[in-house]
Amino acid sequence: MSDPVADFMAITACTDEAIAIQYLSNANFDISMAANVYVAQHGSPDYSSAQPSDSVVSANPSPLTTPMGEAMETTRMPFAIPTGPIIGGNGDGWSGEWQELDMGPAPRSNGLENAGNEALRRLFSTPAFVKIGKPLQTICEQACKKDKWVLVAIRGGNFASACLARDVWNLEVMEVLTDSLVFYEVDIATEYGLELASSYRVEKENLPEIFLVDPQTLHKEFKISLHRRDPSIIDGARVVEEVLLFINANGSPTQRARRMLGEPHDDLDNPTPNRGSGVEVVEVDRDSSTAESAGRKEQNENHAQGEAEAEKSKKAPERSPVEVVTLDAWQHDGGSGEPCFKLRCRLPKSNLTLTLRPETPVRELVRFLAYRVYADDKESYDGFPSVEVRGGFPPKVVPIPERAVDAVGGEITLMEWNGVRSGELLTVHLQNYKS
């Protein structure tokens, strides 16, 4: 009986027995599959450094002895990336030009599916339900329309990234999760992939990395822990488990947003507690002293409660009227040929689209946004809440100068505001407020 380790080392010219055993173990001791994976990672074998075993010499020629250059040949194709910002232009997504770059192998090719074994090709091929080759914002816009989370995978050139399809994407349950998720994959070998990894602070040493993104805000909501049974084997079942736990706890993006907005006000519609639930009812004889005592106690409690409420109402200060803030003086009149500054604003309880003149002061815009947050929920605030503005991709806090004055003493305008451009999506968040 032939020795599979010796055969593997003879076929691949591998000189390290421990490495040979590892590849065979990962392939369930299928010599053909293990050899194809090894060759895909290390190139064609150099037979000058390894002596074939007797069993290999006497055996019939294997399909693996075909020219390895042919087996590893890949199709090169132009890969399109945006030449401008992802969020910008007319505010409806990226609107610049596409630049065609020769990025090497086709996006779905990781080198392993061309190794000559059909089962191996299927195992390492990225399935069609995983989106590739498009900007993340385009994927998020599609996910918003379907009310789905976006599962983002950033991969590199290491062996664990090459096995992402084998260990995660090609699990049978993954395609079922498409009801709740849009899957997206990008490689740092592309210029856009490298930029995306930098934006989400993904370290090259930690690749591959998988995380969930809210398609409404493009925020990284949850990083998936990649538990490994082996340095090159990801536990796909644990990935599925973490994703399902997140979805069960949060629902869809819209459901979570509505719940977060509604939580502080859940009891406003029913301020009186249900006295029937959780209250022990004791029936007594009305003629007894127990009933008489209970009646007096209830009257005293009601009287005390009434006095407390009256005292509270006397002490509660009357709310001073809040100034109404508008941007009417800075609205763009819509004249053709005149420059304008268009912004989409996502507030805690509403959305706005503003078309303003570029000379609009930043301070006026921020005061207006704070007023709108107050106007949307007057019961929660005594006055204008303190807000912060986030923009860019992924969204980051945009500094608001304490004194919005430029070098010559005038107001800093939208055109001069660092970090914000026309067409930007601005998300308004609360800093602190009195409720």
N, C-alpha and C positions, 0 to 999 in steps of 0.2 A: 504494500500500500504506500502510495507516494506521500511525501511530507508537504502539506500545503504551504507551510512557512518557507521551506526551501524552494518550492515551485514559484511562489510569489517573488522571492528575492531574485530568482533567476530571470523571471520575465521582466521585472522592473529595474534590475541592476541595483536594487536597494541593498545597502551594506549593513544596515542596522536591524538586527533581529527584533528588537523591541518595537520599532516603528512598523515593521512588517506585521507583527502580531496585532498592533493597534488597528491598522487598516483592515486586516482580515476580520477582526472582532466587530468593527463597525459595519461590515458587509455580511455579517453572519457566515463568515468563512467561505463566501462565494469568491473564488479566486479571480474570476473574470471581472466582476464588479469592483473588487478591491483594487485590482491592477489598473482598471480604467480611471478610478478616482485618483490613484497615486500619480499616474502619468499626467492627468489633467492638471495636477498641482505642481509637478516637478519637471515636466517636459519629457521628451523621448529618452529612453534608456540608453546608457552608455555601457555596452557589453564588455568593454575592455577592463572594467573594474570588478566584474562578478563572473563566476564560473557556473554554468548551468548544471543542474543535477542530472544524474543518469536518466531519471524518469522523463525529464523534459527532452533530453537528446533523443531518446528512443521513441517518444510519442510522435503522433502525426502533427504536422504544423497546425498551430492554433490560429484562429482569425485575428488574434492580437498581434501576429507577426506581420500584418499589413503595414505599409509605411505610416508611421505615426504622424508625419506631417499632414497626410491627407485626413486622418482621423480627427486632428485637432484644428483643422482649418475652420475659421469663423467668417461670417459675412460682415463686412464693415459697412456702416451706413451713416448718413449725416444725422446728428441729434440736434434738435432745435431747442434753444434756450432763449429767454427774454433778454433783450439788450437794455431794458429800462427797469424801473421799479415795478414790483408785482402789484402793489396797490397804487393807483394813480390814474392819470388820464381823465376819463369822464366819470370815474367813480364806480363803474360797473365791472370792475376787474381790470386786469392788465390790458393796456390798449396800445402798447408800443409795437415795435417790429420784432420779428424773429430772426435770429442769427443762426445759420447752419454751421455747425462745427463737426468735424470728424472725431467722434468720441470713442472709436474703437469698435468692439463687438456690439451687436444689436442689444438694445436694452434688456430683453428677456434672456439673453445668453450669458451664462456664468462660466462657460468653458466646460462644465461637466456633462451637459446634455449632448455634447458632440463626441462623446468618448466611444461610440460604436456599439453600445448596448441599448436596446430599445427600452427595457425596463429601467435602466439607469437614466436615460434621457427623460422619461416621464417623472422619475423620482426627483430630479433636480431642476426641472423646468418650472418657472413661475407661472401659475395658472392664470387664465384669462380674466378672472374676476378681480385680480390685483391690478390697480391702475398704475401706469408708468408713463413717463415721457411728457407729462403736463405739469404746469405750475401748481403748487399746493392750493393756491386761492381758487383756481378753476375747479379743483376737486371739491373744495369746501362749498363753493356756490352750488354745485350739483347736490352735495349732501344736504345743504339747507333745504332745498326743494323737497327732499325725501325725508327730512327730519331724522337724519342718521348721524352718528358719531363718525369721525375719520380715524382709522387706525393707521398710523404712519410708521413705516420701517425704514431706517437709514442704515445702509449696509456699506461695507468696505471691500477690500480685496483679500481679506483673510479667509481661512477655511471655514470658520463658523458662519460667516456671512454667506459663503457659497452653499452651505447646508440649510439656509433659512427656509427654502422651499421644501426640502425634504422633511424637516422637523416641525414646521409650523404651517406653511401655506397648504401643503398637500394632505393635511389631516382632513378626514371626511367631514368633521363637524364644522370646519371653517367656512365652507360654502353655505352652510345653514345660517351662519352668523351674518350673512350679507343682508338679512332682513333688518338688522339693527346697525350694521357698520358698512362704511365704504373703505376698502383697503387700498393703501397707497404705498408705493415703494420707490425709493430714490437711492442712487449710488453716488458716493463721494468721488468716484472717478470722473463724474461730470462736473462741470463748473457750477451748475445750479445746485447739485447735490451738496457740494462743498460749502456753498453759501448758506444753504438751508441748515446744515449741521452746525455751522458757526452761529446762526441766528438762534437756534434752540439749545446752544451750548452743549452739543454732543461731542464728547471726547473721542478721538480716533481710536484710542486704546480700548474703548468700551464697545466697539462695533461688533455685531449689529446692535442697534437700540430700537425698541418699539415703544410707542406712546400713543395715547388717545388725545385728539385735538377737538375742541369745540368748534364746529364749523361756523358758528355765528360770530365768534370773537377771534378765532385762530389761536387761542391760548392753549398751551400744553396743560391738559387737565390731569393726566394720570400716566406715570411711567410704569410700564410693565416690567416686572422683574423676570429676567431670563434665567431660570433655574437650570443647571446643567447636570446631567448624569455623567458627563465626560467633558473635557475641555472643548471638544468639537461636536457635542450632541446636546441640543437644547431640548428641555422637557416641554414639548408642545402642549401636553395636557394641562400643565400648570399655567401656561399662557392663556389657554381657553378658560380655565377656572377664574383667573384674575379678571379677564374681560367680562365674564358673566356676572361676577360679583359687583363690578362697577355698574353694569347696565341694570341689574336688579335693584341696586341702591339708588340710582339716579333716574331711571327711565330714559326717554329720548331727550335730546337737547332742549326741545320746546317744553316738555313736561317739567324738566328740572328748573328751567327759567321761570315758568309760571309758579311753581311751588316756592321758589326762593322769593319771588315778589309777593306771594300771598301769605307766607308764614307769619309776618308780624301782624296781620289783620284777620287771622282765622277766627278770632273770638269776637270781632266787632259786630257781626251780624247777630250774635246770640250772647249778649253780655251777661244775661242772667243764668247762673248755673242751674242744671237740671237737678232739682231737689229730690226727684224720684229715684235717681240712680245712686246706688251705693249708700243709701240712707235707711237705717233700720226703723221700721214703723212699729210702734208699740200701741196696741189697743188697750184702753183702760175704761173703767166705769166712770162716767161723767159725774156721778154723784159722789165719788170717792175723793178723799183729800189729795190723792195723787193727781187727779185731773185738775183740781183747783190750783195746786201748786204749779203744775205744768203751764196752765193758762197764764198765771201771773208772771212766770219766768219769760214766756214768749212775749208778753206785753212789754216787759222791761227791756228785753233785747231789741225789739222794734223801736222803742223810744230812744234808746241809746244810739242805735244805728242812724236814726233820723237826725239826731243832734250832731253826730259826727259828720254826716254828709253836709249839713247846713254850715258847720264850722269850716269844713274844707272848701265849700263854695265861696265863703267870705274871704278866705285867705288866698284863693287862686287869683293871681293878677290877670287883668284883662290884657289880651294880646293887642299889641300896637299894630296899626295897619302897616302892611308891607307895600313898598313902592313897586309899581308895575314896571317891568323892564322890557323894552322891545328893541328890535334892530331895524325898525322902519327907516330910520335915517341913513342906514348903511346898505339897504337892499339894492341889488343890481337891477337897473331898470329894464334889462333885457334887450338893450340896443345892440344891434349886430355890429361886430367889429370891435366892441369895447371889451376890455379884459374883465374877467370876473373870477371869483374865488368860490369854488363849489365844495361844500363839505357835507358829508353824511354823519349824523351824530346819533349814537345809541345811548339813551338815557336809561336809568333804572326801570322806568315804567312807560316809556314812549320812545319813538324814533323821529328824527327831524332830518330834513334836507334843506340846507341853507345855500342860497346863491347871493354872495355879498361882493361888495367892491373890494379890491385888493388893499385899499387904504383903511379898511375897518380896523380900529384899535383892538388889540388882543384883549385888553382889559374889559372892553364892552362885550366881547363875545363870551368871556368866562363868566361875567356877571349875568348875562342872559341865560346861559346854560344852568347856572345855579338857581336862577329864578324859576326856570322851567321845571327843575327837579322839585322845588318847593310847591309850585302850582299843581303839579301832578299828584301831590300827596300832602295837602296842607295840614292834615290832622297830625302828622308825624313830626312837623318842624315848627319852631317858634319864629324862625326867620330863614334867611338864605343859608343852606348848609355849605360847608367847605367841601369843594370838589377837586378832583384831579383828573387830568385828561390824558388818555393813552392813545397812541397812534403808531403807525409804521407796521412793519412785518418782521417778526411777530410783534404784537402791540407792546409798546414800552411807554413808561410815563414820560410825557412831554413837559420839560421844565417850563413853569410859568414864572417869569421874572417878578420878584416882589415889587419892584418899581418898573412898571412897563414903560420905560422912557429910553429913547435911543441916545446916541452920543451928542446930538445937537439939541436935546431937550424936548423933542417931540414924542408923541405916543408911538410905541412899537406896533407896527401894523401886521396884518396877516401875511403880507408879502415878505416881511422881515423876520417872521417867527421861525426860529430854528427848529427843525424836526417836523414841520407841518407843510404839506404842499396841497395845491388844489386837487380835488378828487379824493382826498384822504377820508378814511373812515375813522372817526374819533369816538372813543368809548369813554363815557363820563362815569366816574366812580366817586363814592362818598369817602371823605377823609374822616370827619367827625361832625357830630351834630347833637343838638338837644332834642329829645323826643318827649 
